[in-house]
Amino acid sequence: MSTGQILNIPNVLTIARIGLIPVFLLIAYWPPVIGVHGSEHTIVFRHALLTSIFILAAITDWFDGYLARVLNQSSAFGRFLDPVADKLMVVAALIMLVQWKPTILMAFAAIVIISREITVSALREWMAELGARTNVAVSTVGKYKTAFQMISISVFLLNWQPLDILAYIILYAAVILTLWSMVIYLRAAWPFLKQP
């Protein structure tokens, strides 16, 4: 595959999404980036900026797939990198939220979501080795899971106390969908897993 095929519009968007992660973390943890540390306006601006970056990443997640189909620019590189980019941003945000909100509810949700991603990624890699990768293709439940994750994390990033309960409700809907989608993948792979 040539560099031109790799650097098509969908893949550039995916690479840009990964590039947003260090920017996201820099804004979250380095006070001089956005002004005087501790002022109320700085804190509000910081959270608005973090939320905007995360939403932008979520939009490019949908948009790069759409463009790949419309422009007929689907590639092996894009199929590999796109789900990786999604997981990296979600995991970075979840780890940050666990630090910001060190509660059992947040920690449990983060552990379930991250553990599922590791499990399903390993399962897909193993199934690919068997030539049965399509048996564990992305499911509709998985897409809903991703949407709920993105919405709940975006609400948490706003850091507006009245929305916390709503954010936890959406997050735990995502946790339920996360576990459900993992069961779907494991059931699809079970005939291969139980082989001697």
C-alpha positions in Angstrom: 0.0 0.0 0.0 1.4 3.4 -1.0 1.7 6.4 1.3 -1.0 8.1 -0.8 -3.4 5.2 0.0 -2.6 5.4 3.7 -2.9 9.1 3.9 -6.4 9.4 2.5 -9.0 11.7 4.1 -10.6 9.0 6.5 -7.2 7.9 7.7 -6.0 11.4 8.2 -9.1 12.0 10.4 -8.3 8.9 12.4 -4.7 9.9 12.9 -5.8 13.4 13.9 -8.1 11.7 16.5 -5.1 10.0 18.1 -3.2 13.3 17.9 -5.9 14.9 20.0 -5.2 12.6 23.0 -2.0 14.3 24.1 -3.7 17.7 23.6 -6.6 16.5 25.7 -4.4 15.3 28.5 -2.2 18.5 28.3 -5.2 20.7 28.8 -6.5 18.5 31.6 -3.3 18.4 33.6 -1.2 21.5 32.8 -2.7 24.7 34.3 -0.5 27.2 32.4 -2.0 26.0 29.1 -5.3 27.9 29.7 -4.5 30.6 32.2 -4.3 31.2 35.9 -4.6 27.9 37.9 -7.7 27.7 40.1 -9.8 30.6 38.9 -13.4 29.8 38.3 -13.4 31.0 34.7 -10.3 28.9 33.9 -11.9 25.8 35.3 -15.2 26.3 33.4 -13.2 27.0 30.2 -11.0 24.0 30.8 -14.0 21.6 31.1 -15.7 23.2 28.1 -12.6 22.8 26.0 -12.1 19.1 27.1 -15.7 18.3 26.3 -15.4 20.0 22.9 -12.2 18.0 22.1 -13.9 14.7 23.2 -17.0 15.4 21.2 -14.9 16.4 18.1 -13.1 13.0 18.4 -16.4 11.2 18.7 -17.7 13.1 15.5 -14.6 12.2 13.5 -15.1 8.6 14.6 -18.4 8.5 12.8 -17.3 10.8 9.9 -14.1 8.9 8.9 -16.1 5.7 8.5 -18.8 7.6 6.5 -16.2 9.1 4.2 -14.4 5.8 3.7 -17.6 4.4 2.4 -18.7 7.4 0.3 -15.3 8.1 -1.2 -14.5 4.4 -1.6 -11.3 4.9 0.5 -11.6 2.0 2.8 -8.2 0.5 3.6 -6.6 -2.2 5.7 -4.7 0.5 7.6 -8.0 2.4 8.3 -9.8 -0.8 9.4 -6.9 -1.5 11.9 -6.4 2.1 13.2 -10.0 3.3 13.5 -11.1 1.0 16.4 -7.7 1.6 18.0 -8.2 5.4 17.9 -11.6 5.1 19.5 -10.4 2.9 22.3 -7.4 5.1 23.1 -9.5 8.2 23.5 -12.1 6.5 25.7 -9.5 4.8 27.9 -7.6 8.1 28.3 -10.8 9.9 29.3 -11.9 7.1 31.7 -8.6 7.0 33.5 -8.7 10.8 33.9 -12.3 10.6 35.2 -11.3 7.9 37.8 -8.7 10.3 39.2 -11.2 13.2 39.1 -14.0 11.2 40.7 -12.4 8.4 42.8 -15.6 6.5 43.6 -16.4 2.9 43.4 -19.0 3.7 40.7 -16.5 5.3 38.4 -13.7 2.8 39.1 -16.0 -0.2 38.5 -17.4 1.3 35.2 -13.9 2.1 34.0 -12.6 -1.4 34.8 -15.5 -3.1 33.1 -15.2 -1.0 30.0 -11.4 -1.3 29.7 -11.4 -5.0 30.5 -14.0 -5.6 27.8 -12.0 -3.8 25.2 -8.9 -5.9 26.0 -10.9 -9.1 26.0 -12.7 -8.5 22.7 -9.5 -7.2 21.0 -7.7 -10.4 22.1 -10.6 -12.5 20.9 -10.7 -10.8 17.5 -7.0 -11.3 17.1 -7.3 -15.0 18.0 -10.3 -15.5 15.7 -8.4 -13.8 12.9 -5.6 -16.4 13.3 -8.2 -19.1 12.8 -9.6 -17.3 9.7 -12.9 -16.7 11.5 -12.6 -12.9 12.1 -16.1 -12.2 10.6 -17.6 -14.3 13.4 -16.8 -11.5 15.8 -17.6 -8.5 13.6 -18.8 -5.3 15.3 -22.4 -5.8 16.5 -25.3 -3.3 16.7 -25.1 -3.6 20.5 -21.4 -2.6 20.3 -22.3 0.5 18.4 -24.9 1.5 21.0 -22.4 0.8 23.7 -19.9 3.2 22.1 -22.6 5.9 21.7 -23.6 5.6 25.4 -19.9 5.7 26.5 -19.2 8.8 24.4 -22.3 10.6 25.7 -21.7 9.8 29.4 -18.0 10.8 29.2 -18.9 14.0 27.5 -21.4 14.9 30.3 -18.8 14.0 33.0 -16.2 16.2 31.3 -18.5 19.2 31.6 -18.0 18.8 35.3 -21.4 20.4 36.1 -22.7 18.9 39.4 -26.4 18.8 38.5 -25.7 16.5 35.5 -23.7 14.0 37.5 -26.6 11.6 38.2 -27.6 11.7 34.6 -24.0 11.0 33.6 -23.8 8.0 35.9 -27.1 6.6 34.6 -25.9 6.9 31.0 -22.5 5.4 32.0 -24.1 2.4 33.6 -26.3 1.9 30.6 -23.0 1.8 28.7 -21.6 -0.7 31.2 -24.7 -3.0 30.7 -24.3 -2.8 26.9 -20.5 -3.4 27.3 -21.1 -6.6 29.1 -24.0 -7.6 26.8 -21.8 -7.0 23.7 -19.0 -9.0 25.2 -21.3 -11.9 25.8 -22.4 -11.7 22.1 -18.8 -11.9 21.0 -18.0 -14.8 23.3 -21.0 -16.7 22.2 -20.0 -16.3 18.6 -16.5 -17.5 19.4 -17.6 -20.3 21.7 -17.7 -23.1 19.1 -14.0 -22.3 18.4 -13.1 -21.8 22.1 -14.4 -25.2 23.2 -12.4 -27.1 20.6 -9.5 -29.2 22.0 
